[in-house]
Amino acid sequence: ELLRLVDVGEPGEKLEEEGLLSYIEMHLPQKNAEVVREKLKEVLEYLESLDEDEFGDEELRKFRFTMALYPLDRFE
């Protein structure tokens, strides 16, 4: 889907105008990783709570949100 978005975009159109793509690697103690996980869960809960009916007659666009948070030290 993401590659298709890039492929069908107009020349000069930036992906940031249509979406957001980011990647970070964090080095955290476990207690901070738990805080990050809880904050991300809050974002998911907010997104899941959005109700199409609350937007009235506004034209709706479909978006996909994908998120992954996992420990890398299990693979070292």
Secondary structure, DSSP 8 states (H G I E B T S, - for coil): -HHHHHHHS-TT--GGGT-----------HHHHHHHHHHHHHHHHHHHH--GGGGTTS-------------SGGG-
